[in-house]
Amino acid sequence: MSKTFIGPSLTVEGDVEGEDELVIAGTVRGARVQGKEVLVEKGGQVEASVEADSLRVSGRVQGNANARARVELAAEGQMEGDVRAPRVVLADGARFKGHIETGIE
Amino acid sequence: MAEPEGSIGAKTVVRGTLKGTGAVKVSGQLEGRVEIDDAFEVNSEAQVDAEVHAKSVRLEGCCRGSVHAQRLILGAGGFMAGEAVVEEFQVEEGARWGGRLRMKLDLPSGVESA
């Protein structure tokens, strides 16, 4: 699987969309971020709605997140927005403001 | 190229402005504008439609728009359509070029620029 990496010293003002593994250690400010597995690393910042199979946040996300499998907010992560995914993990220490919807059976 | 600061995967499209410090390698698609102070590399399957400002640019894929760099290398598989404003320009056999090239250079005395 190919990979997209936005390093700590890089900023994207716009959208990043695709089916790659997407690792964001820098900044993405736009309307839409899409990847297969999206990782927002510590120090990484996303201001956009995120769509993925799975999303893991150790940095900051401002925007709604929609994952087909899983969203994980790590202990050092911060997120503001609504989360929709069948599995959601909020680690002890994570900061979160928004709604969570896993759906019920 | 050393480990790049940024890479755009083959199945990814970036639309907008990409800027910062460090080298960037594109294998997917990029539309918009690039402003980096290091090497910018466009791989063979990649497509770039952008105004590119970088220290050096190497094209093995397709680039439409403009390139502003100290050095531009158009590799054997490279295709460039648009304008390039560079100090050094290198073309490898097999590359395709459709556009305008402007080189920043000091003309010998007595020679007037066109």
Backbone of each chain as ProteinMPNN parsed JSONL, in Angstrom:
{"seq_chain_A": "MSKTFIGPSLTVEGDVEGEDELVIAGTVRGARVQGKEVLVEKGGQVEASVEADSLRVSGRVQGNANARARVELAAEGQMEGDVRAPRVVLADGARFKGHIETGIE", "coords_chain_A": {"N_chain_A": [[0.854, -1.196, 0.0], [0.551, 2.168, -0.854], [1.832, 5.246, 0.5], [1.126, 8.334, 2.095], [2.766, 11.119, 3.302], [2.814, 13.844, 5.396], [5.072, 15.903, 6.467], [6.447, 17.338, 9.572], [7.234, 20.006, 9.065], [5.665, 20.856, 7.04], [2.834, 22.357, 5.397], [-0.468, 21.991, 4.305], [-2.753, 23.803, 2.559], [-5.731, 23.141, 1.854], [-7.257, 20.295, 0.285], [-6.737, 16.835, 1.046], [-6.993, 13.881, -0.429], [-7.729, 10.415, -0.853], [-6.759, 6.937, -1.22], [-4.679, 6.034, 0.23], [-2.406, 5.093, 2.905], [-2.326, 7.565, 5.286], [-0.279, 9.8, 6.797], [-0.081, 12.363, 9.035], [2.003, 14.718, 10.159], [2.451, 17.287, 10.066], [0.642, 20.192, 9.124], [-2.723, 20.336, 8.053], [-5.076, 22.186, 6.468], [-8.257, 22.526, 5.486], [-11.11, 21.457, 3.583], [-11.549, 18.755, 3.415], [-10.179, 15.66, 4.397], [-8.983, 12.621, 3.425], [-8.342, 9.175, 3.671], [-6.998, 5.785, 3.729], [-5.968, 4.516, 6.09], [-5.755, 6.836, 8.51], [-3.447, 8.77, 10.216], [-2.909, 11.042, 12.683], [-0.243, 12.485, 13.805], [1.607, 13.169, 16.863], [1.915, 16.577, 17.362], [0.98, 17.022, 14.862], [-1.588, 18.662, 12.937], [-4.945, 18.964, 12.066], [-7.362, 20.664, 10.321], [-10.157, 20.063, 9.231], [-12.748, 18.012, 7.803], [-12.623, 14.542, 8.412], [-12.241, 11.515, 6.704], [-12.114, 8.033, 6.737], [-10.916, 4.569, 6.813], [-9.845, 3.84, 9.214], [-8.997, 5.951, 11.947], [-6.46, 7.516, 13.754], [-5.585, 9.586, 16.374], [-3.056, 11.473, 17.624], [-2.285, 13.955, 17.679], [-3.802, 17.034, 16.902], [-7.189, 17.473, 15.993], [-9.567, 19.306, 14.305], [-12.693, 19.182, 13.406], [-15.192, 17.135, 11.826], [-15.258, 13.558, 12.138], [-15.345, 10.616, 10.292], [-15.408, 7.28, 10.278], [-15.001, 4.053, 8.813], [-14.297, 1.844, 10.245], [-12.889, 2.413, 12.772], [-12.144, 4.808, 15.315], [-9.587, 6.306, 17.069], [-8.609, 8.122, 19.816], [-5.722, 9.137, 21.071], [-3.866, 9.302, 24.201], [-2.433, 11.722, 24.255], [-3.774, 13.127, 22.408], [-6.064, 15.495, 20.83], [-9.316, 16.529, 20.119], [-11.887, 18.133, 18.311], [-15.073, 17.976, 17.393], [-17.586, 16.05, 15.656], [-17.843, 12.542, 15.999], [-18.123, 9.661, 14.12], [-18.276, 6.301, 14.04], [-18.022, 2.687, 14.027], [-16.469, 1.669, 16.094], [-15.081, 3.292, 18.817], [-12.428, 4.75, 20.511], [-11.386, 6.384, 23.375], [-8.611, 7.471, 24.843], [-7.284, 7.482, 28.169], [-6.825, 10.65, 29.329], [-7.031, 11.911, 26.931], [-8.276, 14.726, 25.058], [-11.47, 15.874, 24.303], [-14.133, 17.242, 22.438], [-17.356, 17.149, 21.472], [-19.757, 15.156, 19.624], [-20.371, 11.641, 19.852], [-20.987, 8.888, 17.846], [-21.706, 5.594, 17.641], [-23.565, 3.974, 16.702], [-26.279, 1.628, 17.229], [-27.209, -1.784, 17.805]], "CA_chain_A": [[0.0, 0.0, 0.0], [1.359, 3.377, -0.888], [1.705, 6.052, 1.699], [1.282, 9.774, 1.984], [3.318, 11.639, 4.55], [2.953, 15.295, 5.493], [6.051, 16.074, 7.541], [6.184, 18.386, 10.564], [7.472, 21.369, 8.586], [4.838, 21.111, 5.852], [1.435, 22.761, 5.568], [-1.335, 21.936, 3.129], [-3.985, 24.571, 2.659], [-6.552, 22.511, 0.828], [-7.754, 18.961, 0.598], [-5.901, 15.658, 0.775], [-7.962, 12.796, -0.564], [-7.238, 9.24, -1.555], [-6.906, 5.615, -0.614], [-3.388, 5.648, 0.787], [-2.176, 5.348, 4.318], [-2.032, 9.003, 5.347], [0.308, 10.185, 8.079], [0.034, 13.825, 9.102], [2.798, 15.22, 11.282], [2.418, 18.732, 9.855], [-0.674, 20.828, 9.224], [-3.624, 20.327, 6.896], [-6.224, 23.058, 6.692], [-9.062, 22.485, 4.27], [-12.466, 20.98, 3.777], [-11.663, 17.303, 3.468], [-9.011, 14.787, 4.452], [-9.47, 11.253, 3.25], [-7.302, 8.162, 3.479], [-7.417, 4.466, 4.176], [-5.678, 4.659, 7.514], [-5.263, 8.202, 8.74], [-2.769, 8.945, 11.496], [-2.495, 12.41, 12.97], [0.793, 12.264, 14.808], [1.838, 14.201, 17.863], [2.411, 17.764, 16.668], [0.197, 17.181, 13.641], [-2.839, 19.401, 13.101], [-5.886, 18.871, 10.948], [-8.592, 21.44, 10.408], [-10.932, 19.572, 8.093], [-13.441, 16.785, 8.171], [-11.757, 13.404, 8.103], [-12.927, 10.286, 6.329], [-11.096, 6.981, 6.68], [-11.289, 3.284, 7.382], [-9.545, 4.039, 10.626], [-8.339, 7.222, 12.267], [-5.819, 7.569, 15.064], [-5.189, 10.974, 16.601], [-2.173, 11.79, 18.74], [-2.136, 15.404, 17.573], [-5.059, 17.767, 17.046], [-8.135, 17.478, 14.869], [-10.74, 20.152, 14.425], [-13.551, 18.794, 12.288], [-15.897, 15.875, 12.055], [-14.547, 12.364, 11.684], [-16.225, 9.54, 9.876], [-14.546, 6.13, 9.971], [-15.746, 2.827, 8.552], [-13.963, 0.833, 11.24], [-12.447, 2.749, 14.117], [-11.493, 6.087, 15.624], [-8.9, 6.249, 18.356], [-7.988, 9.361, 20.27], [-4.68, 8.72, 22.008], [-3.791, 10.09, 25.434], [-1.935, 13.082, 23.996], [-4.569, 13.687, 21.311], [-7.114, 16.468, 21.101], [-10.245, 16.506, 19.004], [-13.116, 18.899, 18.452], [-15.921, 17.64, 16.256], [-18.423, 14.869, 15.863], [-17.199, 11.306, 15.561], [-19.038, 8.59, 13.76], [-17.526, 5.081, 13.707], [-18.543, 1.565, 14.813], [-15.657, 1.523, 17.303], [-14.431, 4.547, 19.202], [-11.611, 4.638, 21.721], [-10.828, 7.629, 23.914], [-7.636, 7.067, 25.854], [-7.224, 8.262, 29.4], [-6.013, 11.857, 29.138], [-7.37, 12.553, 25.65], [-9.218, 15.847, 25.141], [-12.487, 15.703, 23.271], [-15.355, 18.026, 22.509], [-18.202, 16.821, 20.328], [-20.661, 14.018, 19.805], [-19.871, 10.364, 19.363], [-22.047, 7.979, 17.457], [-21.207, 4.292, 17.165], [-24.719, 3.221, 16.222], [-26.627, 0.516, 18.105], [-27.815, -2.901, 17.09]], "C_chain_A": [[0.888, 1.244, 0.0], [0.961, 4.305, 0.255], [1.882, 7.536, 1.385], [1.738, 10.302, 3.329], [3.448, 13.156, 4.464], [3.827, 15.56, 6.711], [5.769, 17.285, 8.42], [6.36, 19.805, 10.026], [6.621, 21.712, 7.365], [3.406, 21.491, 6.231], [0.707, 22.59, 4.241], [-2.545, 22.804, 3.418], [-4.869, 24.08, 1.525], [-6.914, 21.108, 1.251], [-6.732, 17.878, 0.249], [-6.845, 14.47, 0.734], [-7.348, 11.604, -1.276], [-7.45, 7.97, -0.775], [-5.577, 5.117, -0.06], [-3.439, 5.671, 2.313], [-1.729, 6.802, 4.395], [-1.534, 9.36, 6.737], [0.53, 11.69, 8.076], [0.796, 14.202, 10.366], [2.891, 16.737, 11.196], [1.002, 19.257, 10.006], [-1.457, 20.658, 7.928], [-4.854, 21.145, 7.254], [-7.055, 23.074, 5.42], [-10.454, 22.021, 4.585], [-12.471, 19.472, 4.046], [-10.296, 16.603, 3.492], [-9.531, 13.365, 4.36], [-8.312, 10.304, 3.01], [-7.823, 6.821, 3.935], [-7.233, 4.395, 5.695], [-5.115, 6.056, 7.694], [-4.681, 8.287, 10.142], [-2.403, 10.409, 11.648], [-1.506, 12.298, 14.126], [0.878, 13.404, 15.795], [2.471, 15.407, 17.163], [1.66, 18.028, 15.377], [-1.124, 17.883, 13.915], [-3.696, 19.263, 11.862], [-7.083, 19.756, 11.247], [-9.382, 21.113, 9.154], [-11.751, 18.389, 8.573], [-12.631, 15.607, 7.642], [-12.619, 12.181, 7.779], [-11.877, 9.198, 6.14], [-11.708, 5.636, 7.031], [-11.043, 3.358, 8.882], [-8.76, 5.333, 10.813], [-7.73, 7.112, 13.653], [-5.261, 8.967, 15.246], [-4.307, 11.072, 17.848], [-1.888, 13.285, 18.755], [-3.477, 16.086, 17.785], [-5.907, 17.677, 15.792], [-9.284, 18.398, 15.212], [-11.605, 19.869, 13.206], [-14.2, 17.463, 12.589], [-15.102, 14.702, 11.493], [-15.54, 11.247, 11.418], [-15.341, 8.35, 9.497], [-15.389, 4.882, 9.796], [-15.469, 1.778, 9.619], [-13.769, 1.421, 12.648], [-11.873, 4.16, 14.192], [-10.852, 5.943, 16.995], [-8.255, 7.594, 18.66], [-6.998, 8.972, 21.362], [-4.588, 9.701, 23.172], [-3.35, 11.525, 25.185], [-2.753, 13.796, 22.912], [-5.652, 14.648, 21.761], [-8.022, 16.54, 19.878], [-11.478, 17.333, 19.302], [-13.956, 18.649, 17.2], [-16.719, 16.395, 16.566], [-17.769, 13.636, 15.249], [-18.258, 10.259, 15.269], [-18.195, 7.408, 13.288], [-18.089, 3.943, 14.531], [-17.761, 1.319, 16.102], [-14.963, 2.844, 17.583], [-13.673, 4.325, 20.503], [-11.14, 6.021, 22.126], [-9.881, 7.224, 25.034], [-7.719, 7.999, 27.066], [-6.302, 9.458, 29.171], [-6.343, 12.584, 27.85], [-8.37, 13.681, 25.879], [-10.198, 15.736, 23.993], [-13.683, 16.607, 23.509], [-16.18, 17.73, 21.27], [-19.107, 15.657, 20.646], [-19.996, 12.768, 19.257], [-21.066, 9.486, 18.999], [-21.446, 6.693, 16.923], [-22.339, 3.541, 16.479], [-25.03, 2.106, 17.196], [-27.309, -0.567, 17.297], [-29.178, -3.236, 17.674]], "O_chain_A": [[1.849, 1.342, 0.763], [-0.091, 4.159, 0.877], [2.679, 7.925, 0.531], [1.165, 9.972, 4.367], [4.11, 13.684, 3.57], [3.37, 15.452, 7.849], [4.963, 18.147, 8.07], [5.688, 20.721, 10.499], [6.835, 22.743, 6.728], [2.852, 21.023, 7.225], [1.204, 22.994, 3.189], [-3.27, 22.581, 4.388], [-4.768, 24.543, 0.389], [-6.88, 20.775, 2.436], [-5.972, 17.998, -0.712], [-7.43, 14.099, 1.751], [-6.543, 11.764, -2.193], [-8.208, 7.924, 0.193], [-5.378, 3.913, 0.098], [-4.376, 6.191, 2.919], [-0.845, 7.221, 3.647], [-2.26, 9.243, 7.724], [1.239, 12.223, 7.223], [0.308, 14.031, 11.483], [3.35, 17.395, 12.13], [0.256, 18.834, 10.889], [-0.911, 20.819, 6.837], [-5.572, 20.842, 8.207], [-6.609, 23.579, 4.39], [-10.932, 22.167, 5.71], [-13.296, 18.976, 4.812], [-9.396, 16.921, 2.714], [-10.409, 12.959, 5.121], [-7.405, 10.603, 2.232], [-8.933, 6.713, 4.457], [-8.184, 4.239, 6.46], [-4.103, 6.407, 7.087], [-5.329, 7.926, 11.124], [-1.665, 10.955, 10.828], [-1.887, 12.05, 15.27], [0.296, 14.469, 15.591], [3.462, 15.258, 16.447], [1.7, 19.14, 14.852], [-1.713, 17.724, 14.984], [-3.217, 19.43, 10.74], [-7.734, 19.62, 12.283], [-9.282, 21.807, 8.142], [-11.475, 17.826, 9.633], [-12.035, 15.673, 6.566], [-13.58, 11.865, 8.479], [-10.871, 9.41, 5.465], [-12.851, 5.553, 7.481], [-11.892, 2.999, 9.697], [-7.976, 5.743, 9.957], [-8.382, 6.678, 14.603], [-4.551, 9.478, 14.38], [-4.744, 10.795, 18.965], [-1.324, 13.815, 19.712], [-4.205, 15.766, 18.724], [-5.404, 17.792, 14.674], [-9.897, 18.284, 16.273], [-11.271, 20.281, 12.095], [-13.792, 16.752, 13.507], [-14.375, 14.835, 10.508], [-16.442, 10.978, 12.211], [-14.61, 8.407, 8.508], [-16.361, 4.665, 10.519], [-16.31, 0.915, 9.875], [-14.409, 0.977, 13.601], [-11.212, 4.636, 13.269], [-11.492, 5.513, 17.955], [-7.47, 8.125, 17.875], [-7.391, 8.531, 22.443], [-5.161, 10.79, 23.129], [-3.842, 12.446, 25.836], [-2.454, 14.934, 22.549], [-6.097, 14.623, 22.909], [-7.549, 16.603, 18.743], [-12.049, 17.255, 20.39], [-13.593, 19.059, 16.098], [-16.545, 15.769, 17.612], [-17.223, 13.677, 14.147], [-19.162, 10.014, 16.068], [-17.496, 7.49, 12.279], [-18.59, 4.18, 15.63], [-18.314, 0.823, 17.084], [-14.341, 3.436, 16.702], [-14.21, 3.783, 21.469], [-10.562, 6.749, 21.318], [-10.312, 6.693, 26.058], [-8.166, 9.142, 26.973], [-5.125, 9.284, 28.854], [-5.979, 13.748, 27.685], [-9.207, 13.607, 26.779], [-9.804, 15.53, 22.845], [-14.182, 16.725, 24.629], [-15.759, 18.021, 20.151], [-19.21, 15.226, 21.795], [-19.181, 12.82, 18.335], [-22.026, 9.367, 19.761], [-20.768, 6.686, 15.895], [-22.096, 2.575, 15.755], [-24.141, 1.667, 17.926], [-27.905, -0.309, 16.25], [-29.844, -4.156, 17.199]]}, "seq_chain_B": "MAEPEGSIGAKTVVRGTLKGTGAVKVSGQLEGRVEIDDAFEVNSEAQVDAEVHAKSVRLEGCCRGSVHAQRLILGAGGFMAGEAVVEEFQVEEGARWGGRLRMKLDLPSGVESA", "coords_chain_B": {"N_chain_B": [[17.864, 11.445, -3.382], [17.412, 12.302, -0.037], [15.588, 10.934, 2.761], [12.38, 12.092, 2.296], [10.661, 15.083, 3.432], [8.078, 15.221, 2.915], [5.625, 13.18, 1.265], [3.59, 12.272, -1.428], [1.331, 9.868, -1.906], [0.648, 7.283, -4.398], [-2.08, 6.906, -4.662], [-3.287, 9.219, -3.885], [-4.722, 12.485, -3.888], [-3.873, 15.83, -3.837], [-5.243, 18.944, -3.326], [-4.72, 22.274, -3.52], [-2.626, 24.459, -1.618], [0.672, 23.56, -1.027], [3.076, 23.929, 1.331], [6.266, 24.741, 2.866], [9.236, 23.596, 4.613], [11.808, 21.445, 3.479], [12.241, 18.417, 1.582], [10.045, 17.212, -1.009], [8.195, 14.567, -2.401], [6.327, 13.423, -5.099], [4.016, 10.979, -5.913], [1.48, 10.668, -6.567], [-1.279, 12.728, -7.284], [-1.246, 16.256, -7.695], [-2.676, 19.372, -7.323], [-2.592, 22.801, -7.728], [-0.628, 24.778, -5.829], [2.824, 24.915, -5.026], [5.161, 25.564, -2.547], [8.206, 25.28, -1.584], [11.41, 25.01, 0.073], [13.302, 23.32, -0.825], [14.177, 20.207, -2.413], [11.995, 19.129, -5.029], [10.25, 16.478, -6.228], [8.889, 14.737, -8.933], [7.422, 11.805, -9.495], [7.298, 8.942, -11.808], [4.615, 8.075, -12.354], [3.163, 10.144, -11.54], [1.105, 13.143, -11.443], [1.175, 16.535, -11.859], [-0.403, 19.568, -11.565], [0.324, 22.601, -11.34], [1.615, 25.652, -9.855], [4.865, 25.742, -9.262], [7.204, 26.387, -6.808], [10.388, 25.889, -5.911], [13.553, 24.731, -4.592], [15.008, 22.933, -6.124], [13.926, 20.991, -8.923], [12.826, 17.88, -10.013], [11.632, 16.098, -12.682], [10.048, 13.196, -13.401], [7.686, 12.451, -14.063], [4.553, 13.87, -15.048], [4.133, 17.321, -15.504], [2.21, 20.175, -15.423], [1.906, 23.613, -15.839], [3.744, 25.873, -13.996], [7.24, 26.156, -13.293], [9.419, 27.307, -10.914], [12.603, 27.54, -10.097], [15.951, 26.911, -8.854], [17.187, 24.922, -10.196], [16.266, 22.718, -12.741], [15.495, 19.468, -13.602], [14.68, 17.485, -16.217], [13.662, 14.434, -16.406], [14.123, 11.212, -18.11], [11.57, 10.119, -18.437], [10.006, 12.244, -18.138], [7.551, 14.89, -18.495], [6.796, 18.067, -19.456], [4.685, 20.824, -19.508], [4.249, 24.126, -20.027], [5.585, 26.862, -18.249], [8.963, 27.436, -17.411], [11.098, 28.875, -15.105], [14.285, 29.178, -14.522], [17.67, 28.623, -13.241], [19.44, 26.689, -13.897], [19.244, 24.078, -16.275], [18.36, 20.86, -17.215], [18.021, 18.248, -19.501], [17.002, 14.98, -20.035], [17.503, 12.271, -22.344], [14.636, 11.385, -24.126], [12.798, 12.727, -22.686], [9.909, 14.871, -22.671], [8.935, 18.014, -23.833], [7.002, 20.884, -23.703], [6.656, 24.029, -23.966], [7.723, 27.057, -22.402], [10.876, 28.322, -21.783], [12.658, 30.131, -19.472], [15.697, 31.478, -18.654], [17.524, 32.571, -15.92], [20.112, 34.613, -16.337], [23.372, 36.059, -16.668], [24.124, 38.041, -19.29], [26.783, 38.075, -21.721], [28.83, 41.019, -22.086], [27.63, 43.44, -24.33], [25.839, 41.805, -25.56], [22.501, 41.7, -26.283], [19.479, 40.982, -24.6], [16.803, 39.006, -25.922]], "CA_chain_B": [[17.122, 12.287, -2.444], [17.315, 11.745, 1.309], [14.206, 10.708, 3.21], [11.716, 13.384, 2.117], [9.819, 15.626, 4.5], [6.699, 14.939, 2.532], [5.438, 12.376, 0.07], [2.191, 12.104, -1.795], [1.221, 8.5, -2.418], [0.095, 7.081, -5.739], [-3.551, 6.939, -4.66], [-3.704, 10.423, -3.165], [-4.825, 13.752, -4.614], [-3.799, 17.027, -2.991], [-5.711, 20.143, -4.034], [-4.513, 23.448, -2.681], [-1.248, 24.918, -1.522], [1.563, 22.776, -0.174], [4.268, 24.744, 1.56], [7.07, 24.418, 4.034], [10.649, 23.347, 4.398], [12.091, 20.026, 3.326], [11.989, 17.858, 0.25], [8.731, 16.59, -1.222], [8.151, 13.624, -3.516], [4.932, 13.176, -5.481], [3.731, 9.806, -6.748], [0.058, 10.767, -6.896], [-1.691, 13.926, -8.011], [-1.201, 17.496, -6.939], [-3.222, 20.501, -8.08], [-2.591, 24.037, -6.958], [0.598, 25.549, -5.691], [3.837, 24.332, -4.148], [6.198, 26.52, -2.127], [9.134, 24.644, -0.646], [12.767, 25.538, -0.084], [14.166, 22.146, -0.986], [13.945, 19.473, -3.66], [10.638, 18.687, -5.348], [10.421, 15.401, -7.19], [7.637, 14.213, -9.474], [7.702, 10.438, -9.958], [6.851, 8.636, -13.167], [3.163, 7.955, -12.538], [2.542, 11.298, -10.889], [0.625, 14.242, -12.264], [1.177, 17.793, -11.112], [-0.916, 20.749, -12.25], [0.577, 23.561, -10.266], [2.705, 26.621, -9.903], [5.817, 25.13, -8.336], [8.374, 27.156, -6.387], [11.214, 24.998, -5.1], [14.978, 24.955, -4.831], [15.298, 22.154, -7.324], [12.775, 20.192, -9.353], [13.131, 16.775, -10.912], [10.391, 15.572, -13.229], [10.028, 11.911, -14.102], [6.288, 12.336, -14.443], [3.945, 14.947, -15.816], [3.912, 18.58, -14.807], [1.647, 21.268, -16.208], [1.852, 24.809, -15.007], [5.023, 26.568, -14.061], [8.288, 25.756, -12.348], [10.371, 28.364, -10.567], [13.585, 26.83, -9.284], [17.343, 27.123, -9.257], [17.595, 23.853, -11.097], [15.198, 21.819, -13.208], [15.942, 18.302, -14.359], [13.574, 16.795, -16.861], [14.147, 13.062, -16.56], [13.79, 10.513, -19.358], [10.129, 9.888, -18.538], [9.327, 13.471, -17.73], [6.781, 15.684, -19.439], [6.509, 19.367, -18.868], [3.982, 21.774, -20.357], [4.067, 25.357, -19.278], [6.728, 27.763, -18.227], [9.977, 27.185, -16.391], [12.035, 29.979, -14.854], [15.323, 28.459, -13.779], [19.06, 29.03, -13.482], [20.085, 25.557, -14.569], [18.219, 23.237, -16.895], [18.945, 19.633, -17.757], [17.006, 17.381, -20.1], [17.522, 13.662, -20.382], [16.958, 11.752, -23.591], [13.317, 10.763, -23.969], [11.881, 13.661, -22.021], [9.11, 15.675, -23.589], [8.875, 19.397, -23.376], [6.16, 21.787, -24.48], [6.468, 25.221, -23.146], [8.625, 28.184, -22.524], [11.953, 28.273, -20.799], [13.37, 31.382, -19.244], [16.821, 31.257, -17.752], [18.099, 33.77, -15.309], [21.538, 34.549, -16.614], [24.065, 37.309, -16.982], [24.578, 37.975, -20.674], [28.084, 38.699, -21.937], [28.659, 42.426, -22.421], [27.405, 43.664, -25.751], [24.758, 40.955, -26.052], [21.216, 42.154, -25.756], [18.516, 39.882, -24.479], [15.755, 39.073, -26.938]], "C_chain_B": [[17.079, 11.591, -1.084], [15.841, 11.532, 1.643], [13.433, 12.027, 3.142], [10.877, 13.792, 3.329], [8.343, 15.338, 4.198], [6.651, 14.046, 1.313], [3.942, 12.221, -0.171], [2.063, 10.773, -2.516], [0.482, 8.415, -3.74], [-1.424, 7.186, -5.783], [-4.077, 8.17, -3.927], [-3.716, 11.637, -4.089], [-4.761, 14.885, -3.592], [-4.242, 18.218, -3.834], [-5.551, 21.33, -3.119], [-3.062, 23.861, -2.707], [-0.474, 24.038, -0.558], [2.787, 23.621, 0.066], [5.03, 24.314, 2.796], [8.524, 24.222, 3.684], [10.862, 21.838, 4.308], [11.655, 19.524, 1.958], [10.633, 17.164, 0.17], [8.775, 15.748, -2.502], [6.687, 13.337, -3.838], [4.846, 11.918, -6.338], [2.276, 9.813, -7.185], [-0.232, 12.014, -7.699], [-1.626, 15.15, -7.11], [-1.701, 18.627, -7.83], [-3.159, 21.741, -7.21], [-1.248, 24.721, -6.985], [1.543, 24.86, -4.711], [4.861, 25.41, -3.819], [7.093, 25.818, -1.126], [10.554, 25.113, -0.938], [13.777, 24.42, -0.317], [13.819, 21.467, -2.313], [12.489, 19.043, -3.805], [10.763, 17.672, -6.468], [9.063, 14.86, -7.628], [7.943, 12.847, -10.094], [6.957, 10.095, -11.243], [5.33, 8.547, -13.343], [2.42, 9.205, -12.047], [2.057, 12.34, -11.887], [0.505, 15.505, -11.411], [0.639, 18.891, -12.016], [-0.772, 21.89, -11.265], [1.614, 24.601, -10.654], [3.687, 26.154, -8.832], [6.985, 26.079, -8.073], [9.187, 26.248, -5.475], [12.673, 25.307, -5.387], [15.405, 24.186, -6.081], [14.09, 21.277, -7.645], [13.275, 19.087, -10.272], [11.811, 16.161, -11.373], [10.643, 14.247, -13.928], [8.602, 11.655, -14.572], [5.836, 13.585, -15.165], [3.745, 16.195, -14.966], [3.361, 19.606, -15.783], [1.54, 22.471, -15.297], [3.156, 25.554, -15.122], [5.96, 26.063, -12.973], [9.219, 26.934, -12.148], [11.384, 27.722, -9.627], [14.989, 27.231, -9.713], [17.692, 26.139, -10.362], [16.397, 22.979, -11.465], [15.825, 20.679, -13.998], [14.704, 17.612, -14.909], [14.084, 15.402, -17.194], [13.618, 12.409, -17.825], [12.284, 10.292, -19.534], [9.316, 11.144, -18.28], [8.592, 14.179, -18.86], [6.456, 16.999, -18.774], [5.815, 20.238, -19.896], [3.748, 23.022, -19.534], [5.309, 26.203, -19.327], [7.687, 27.383, -17.111], [10.886, 28.401, -16.296], [13.116, 29.424, -13.945], [16.698, 29.068, -14.04], [19.817, 27.923, -14.203], [18.994, 24.635, -15.096], [18.885, 22.026, -17.51], [17.828, 18.755, -18.294], [17.639, 16.048, -20.448], [16.826, 13.161, -21.644], [15.634, 11.042, -23.343], [12.319, 11.684, -23.303], [11.094, 14.444, -23.063], [8.875, 17.05, -22.986], [7.951, 20.199, -24.272], [5.93, 23.015, -23.651], [7.554, 26.237, -23.366], [9.66, 28.085, -21.41], [12.578, 29.649, -20.669], [14.493, 31.101, -18.27], [17.292, 32.581, -17.218], [19.593, 33.691, -15.58], [22.097, 35.936, -16.884], [24.603, 37.171, -18.396], [25.958, 38.601, -20.789], [27.883, 40.166, -22.369], [28.51, 42.587, -23.925], [26.295, 42.81, -26.323], [23.459, 41.426, -25.422], [20.245, 40.989, -25.666], [17.369, 40.097, -25.458], [14.473, 39.657, -26.374]], "O_chain_B": [[16.742, 10.41, -1.003], [14.96, 11.917, 0.874], [13.776, 12.979, 3.843], [10.45, 12.959, 4.129], [7.504, 15.23, 5.092], [7.509, 14.127, 0.434], [3.15, 12.063, 0.759], [2.618, 10.58, -3.598], [-0.215, 9.344, -4.146], [-1.995, 7.517, -6.823], [-5.193, 8.157, -3.408], [-2.85, 11.797, -4.949], [-5.504, 14.894, -2.61], [-3.697, 18.473, -4.908], [-6.173, 21.392, -2.058], [-2.355, 23.643, -3.691], [-0.899, 23.8, 0.572], [3.474, 23.999, -0.883], [4.503, 23.614, 3.66], [8.989, 24.62, 2.616], [10.182, 21.059, 4.976], [10.82, 20.126, 1.283], [10.144, 16.604, 1.151], [9.313, 16.163, -3.528], [5.899, 13.04, -2.94], [5.521, 11.805, -7.361], [1.884, 9.053, -8.071], [0.464, 12.327, -8.665], [-1.917, 15.079, -5.915], [-1.215, 18.817, -8.945], [-3.627, 21.727, -6.071], [-0.787, 25.184, -8.028], [1.115, 24.297, -3.703], [5.366, 26.088, -4.714], [6.771, 25.765, 0.061], [10.862, 25.555, -2.045], [14.965, 24.573, -0.034], [13.244, 22.081, -3.211], [11.841, 18.648, -2.836], [11.314, 17.968, -7.529], [8.201, 14.564, -6.8], [8.643, 12.759, -11.102], [6.103, 10.85, -11.706], [4.818, 8.916, -14.399], [1.195, 9.289, -12.139], [2.534, 12.411, -13.019], [-0.176, 15.526, -10.387], [1.163, 19.118, -13.106], [-1.659, 22.119, -10.443], [2.365, 24.457, -11.619], [3.374, 26.17, -7.641], [7.665, 26.517, -9.001], [8.731, 25.88, -4.393], [12.99, 26.054, -6.312], [16.071, 24.722, -6.967], [13.337, 20.877, -6.757], [14.051, 19.334, -11.195], [10.982, 15.756, -10.558], [11.363, 14.184, -14.924], [8.349, 10.757, -15.376], [6.629, 14.272, -15.81], [3.246, 16.121, -13.843], [3.955, 19.876, -16.827], [1.137, 22.364, -14.139], [3.623, 25.837, -16.226], [5.542, 25.614, -11.906], [9.745, 27.491, -13.112], [11.056, 27.397, -8.486], [15.193, 27.808, -10.781], [18.388, 26.467, -11.322], [15.624, 22.561, -10.604], [16.587, 20.9, -14.94], [13.807, 17.213, -14.167], [14.844, 15.217, -18.144], [12.776, 12.971, -18.525], [11.786, 10.281, -20.659], [8.087, 11.103, -18.214], [8.967, 14.077, -20.028], [5.912, 17.04, -17.671], [6.291, 20.38, -21.023], [3.123, 22.976, -18.474], [6.004, 26.25, -20.342], [7.269, 27.049, -16.002], [11.382, 28.893, -17.31], [12.898, 29.224, -12.751], [16.872, 29.904, -14.926], [20.712, 28.181, -15.009], [17.962, 24.436, -14.455], [19.865, 22.153, -18.245], [16.815, 18.544, -17.627], [18.692, 15.998, -21.083], [15.711, 13.573, -21.965], [15.531, 10.197, -22.453], [11.114, 11.438, -23.356], [11.553, 14.65, -24.187], [8.649, 17.201, -21.785], [8.114, 20.187, -25.492], [5.101, 23.027, -22.742], [8.217, 26.255, -24.403], [9.341, 27.801, -20.256], [12.981, 30.252, -21.664], [14.27, 30.553, -17.191], [17.441, 33.565, -17.943], [20.264, 32.782, -15.091], [21.377, 36.854, -17.277], [25.429, 36.303, -18.677], [26.283, 39.537, -20.059], [26.854, 40.496, -22.959], [29.206, 41.926, -24.697], [25.846, 43.047, -27.444], [23.337, 41.535, -24.202], [20.198, 40.126, -26.543], [17.013, 41.231, -25.778], [13.484, 39.786, -27.095]]}, "name": "protein", "num_of_chains": 2, "seq": "MSKTFIGPSLTVEGDVEGEDELVIAGTVRGARVQGKEVLVEKGGQVEASVEADSLRVSGRVQGNANARARVELAAEGQMEGDVRAPRVVLADGARFKGHIETGIEMAEPEGSIGAKTVVRGTLKGTGAVKVSGQLEGRVEIDDAFEVNSEAQVDAEVHAKSVRLEGCCRGSVHAQRLILGAGGFMAGEAVVEEFQVEEGARWGGRLRMKLDLPSGVESA"}
